[in-house]
Amino acid sequence: MPTKKMAIIATKGTLDMAYPPLILASTAAALGWDVQIFFTFYGLQLLRKNLDGIAISPLANPAMPMPVPMPVVVSVLPGMEAMATSMMKAKIKKKGVASLQELRDLCIEADVKFIACQMTVDLFDFTRDMFIDGIEYGGAATFMKFAGETDVCLFI
């Protein structure tokens, strides 16, 4: 039986949107699947050497469970993003959920292929030294060849 394949397009760089592609990729790889993630636009933040700056925004995120319901207007107050990020990281740690760094390391150990969108790297004047080692740089065509052969293709 041929190996299953999964392709993921990661477009977001916030804490809450960083987890789905890394959890799905590491899980599929653990099941023996061939997995690639194409990081484009804000998703490139997940390939930076340091993940400490990845934050969560309560703004325009009405489904975010907070201890006390907050109106959207409160979300724009200074310090709210830092507070929400701190609360979420504390909850992640308390519940024993892997950190982003741990999930990314799991993906790398499991041979998940990370592709950084070269167009986005160029667009935002990023340099390769900003990103972790071992990733591939390519355009949409690089990713599409693999994506066209997959069993599962996700846009996150």
C-alpha positions in Angstrom: 0.0 0.0 0.0 1.5 3.4 -1.0 2.4 5.9 1.8 -0.3 8.5 2.5 0.6 12.1 1.8 -0.6 15.3 3.4 0.1 18.9 2.3 -0.6 21.9 4.5 -0.5 25.5 3.6 0.3 27.6 6.8 -0.7 31.3 6.3 -1.1 32.6 9.9 1.6 33.5 12.4 -0.4 33.9 15.6 -0.2 31.5 18.6 -3.7 30.1 18.1 -3.1 29.5 14.3 0.4 28.1 14.8 -0.8 25.0 16.5 -3.1 23.4 13.9 -0.5 22.9 11.1 2.2 21.6 13.5 -0.2 19.3 15.4 -1.6 17.9 12.2 1.8 17.5 10.5 3.4 15.8 13.5 0.5 13.5 13.9 0.4 12.5 10.3 4.2 12.0 10.3 3.9 9.8 13.4 1.4 7.7 11.4 4.0 7.2 8.7 2.6 9.8 6.3 4.8 11.9 4.0 4.0 15.5 5.0 5.0 18.9 3.7 4.0 22.3 5.1 4.2 25.4 2.8 4.7 28.5 5.0 3.5 31.7 3.2 2.8 35.2 4.3 2.4 35.5 8.1 2.9 31.7 8.4 6.6 32.3 7.8 6.7 33.5 11.4 6.6 29.8 12.4 10.0 29.2 10.7 11.8 32.0 12.6 14.7 30.9 14.8 13.0 32.3 17.9 9.3 31.6 18.5 9.0 33.7 21.6 7.4 36.6 19.8 4.4 34.6 18.6 1.3 36.1 20.2 -2.4 35.6 20.3 -4.8 38.4 19.6 -8.2 38.6 21.3 -9.2 41.2 18.7 -11.7 39.8 16.1 -11.5 36.5 17.9 -15.0 36.3 19.5 -14.8 32.6 20.1 -11.8 32.9 22.3 -12.7 31.5 25.7 -11.8 34.0 28.3 -12.4 33.7 32.1 -14.6 36.8 31.8 -16.6 37.7 28.7 -15.0 40.8 27.1 -16.5 43.1 24.6 -14.5 43.6 21.4 -13.7 47.2 22.4 -11.6 45.9 25.4 -9.5 43.9 23.0 -7.9 47.1 21.5 -6.7 48.4 24.9 -2.9 48.5 25.3 -1.6 45.3 26.9 -4.5 43.1 26.0 -2.6 41.1 23.4 0.3 40.4 25.9 -2.3 39.5 28.6 -4.1 37.1 26.3 -0.9 35.6 25.1 0.4 35.1 28.7 -3.0 33.5 29.7 -2.9 31.1 26.7 0.7 30.1 27.3 -0.1 29.4 31.0 -3.1 27.3 30.0 -1.0 25.4 27.5 1.6 24.6 30.1 -0.9 23.8 32.8 -2.7 21.3 30.5 0.6 19.7 29.4 0.2 20.7 25.8 3.4 20.8 23.8 4.9 24.2 23.2 5.3 25.5 19.6 9.0 24.8 19.8 8.4 21.2 20.9 5.9 20.7 18.1 8.2 22.2 15.5 11.0 20.0 16.7 8.8 16.9 16.6 7.9 17.8 12.9 11.6 18.2 12.1 12.5 14.9 13.8 9.7 13.1 11.9 11.0 14.5 8.5 8.1 16.8 7.9 9.3 19.0 5.0 9.1 22.7 5.7 8.9 25.0 2.6 9.3 28.7 3.0 7.5 30.7 0.2 10.3 32.4 -1.6 8.0 35.1 -3.0 6.9 36.0 0.6 10.5 36.0 1.8 11.3 38.5 -1.0 8.2 40.5 -0.5 8.9 41.2 3.2 12.7 41.6 2.7 13.4 38.6 5.0 16.8 37.1 4.9 17.5 33.4 5.2 19.5 33.9 8.4 16.2 34.8 10.1 14.9 31.3 9.7 15.8 27.8 11.1 18.2 25.6 9.3 17.0 22.7 7.2 14.1 24.3 5.4 13.5 24.5 1.7 12.8 27.7 -0.2 10.4 27.6 -3.1 7.5 29.0 -4.9 3.9 27.8 -5.3 5.0 25.5 -8.1 7.4 23.7 -5.8 4.6 22.9 -3.4 1.9 22.3 -6.0 3.8 19.3 -7.4 3.6 17.5 -4.0 0.1 18.9 -3.1 -1.3 17.5 -6.4 -0.3 14.0 -5.3 -1.6 14.1 -1.7 -4.5 12.3 0.0 -5.1 15.3 2.3 -4.5 19.0 1.5 -5.3 21.6 4.1 -5.3 25.4 4.1 -4.7 26.9 7.5 
